[in-house]
């Protein structure tokens, strides 16, 4: 939990790490892509060194290149995917960034729309997770900040974040949701 939130003056950054199994799933995709693209390289080397003709090998080279990229791009996305939330108290804004590789997808929201931090559970008796969310009035989409397997970690993050943003932390674990 210590690395989840960093405070720098009026800026709070919360990193949501990719689960380890997501990164593990990227390895077979990247290996398959590397194998296909390696074969393309071998074929092109053979063609350019005089042992074959590029005209004869053009279709397999294009197919293997396409398949290598088709398999490799999702593997690269899974390997480099990161999500973080930046709460800027001075500018009163929230920036949610989803990043994979050099590509950043950002959503910007107004911090004034959010009034409290909630801690909720998922009502799963086998494996309970505790979610820390930034919530606002009715109609405002809640921002999921982090999920924890221990309630103490969720409470600690909510209290630290509440102190930094001057927002109350409310614990809704074990309660039924409102009809509203």
Secondary structure, 3 states (H helix, E strand, C coil): CCCCEEEECCEEEEEECCCHHHHHHHHHHHHHHHHHHHHHHHHHHHHHCCCCCHHHHHHHHHHHHHHHHHHHHHHHHHHHCEEEEEEECCCCEEEEEEEECCEEEEEEEEHHHEEEEEEEECCCCCCCCEEEEEEECCCCCCEEEEEECCHHHHHHHHHHHHHHHCCEEEECCCCCCCCC
